[in-house]
C-alpha cells in the first residue's frame, strides 16, 4: 500500500490521476492546423496540472498511511 492515497470525499483507495487544463484533442487539432496557437495552447495546458481522484474527480487526496488518511478510513 506504499504510495496509495485515499479520497476524503468518496473514500476511494488507490492511485491518483494527473489532470491537466484543457483537452488533448483540441491541442492536437491546433498543432495540426495552426502552429503558433498550438504552441500557446500546449504551454497553457502544462501550467495547470493537479492530482485528482480517479472515481469522483476530487482533489482532496491524502496519503493512505498518514494520520488524515487513517481518519478518513475510519469514517468509512
N, C-alpha and C positions, 0 to 999 in steps of 0.2 A: 504493500500500500504506500510505499515511499513515493512522494511526488503527486499523490492524488489530492483532489480538492473536493470540498462539499459546498453545495449551493445553499445559502441561507434562506432562499426563497422557496425552492421546490424540494430541497434535501437530496438532490442527485449527488451521488458519489462517483467520481471518476476523473478523467482528464478534462481539461478545459479547451475551448476553441479560441483561435485567434481570429478576431473580426477586424475588418477594415471599413473605412468610409467608402461610399460609392459601390459600383458594381464592376466586376471584372469584364463582363460582356461589353459594357459601354467603353471601357478602357481599350479593349481590342479593336472595336469599331473606330474609335478616334485615331488609334495608331495606324490602322489600315487606310483611312480616308484623309486624315489631316495630321501631319507630323507634329506641328507645334502645339495644337490643342491636346494631342495625345500625350505629349511630354508634360504639359502643365497638369493634366488630369492625373497622370501617374504620380507626380510629385505630391499633389494634393492628397491622393489616396494613402500614400505612405506616411503622411504626417499624423494620421489619426488611426492608431491601432489599439485594441484593447482585448482582454481576455473575457470570455463570456461562457455561461453555462450552455452546453450543447442541447439541453432539453428545453429550458424556458427562455434562454437568451439574457438572463440577468447577469449583471457584472458584480454581484455580491457573492464572491467566492472566497473561501478561506482554506488554508491548508488543513487537511483531514486530521492530522496529528496535533494541531495547535489547540490551545485552550478554547478558542472560539469555535473551532471545528468540533470538539467534543461536546460543547454546549449545544451546538446546532443538531448534532446527532442525538443527544439526549432528549431534545424537544420532539423528535420524530416518534 
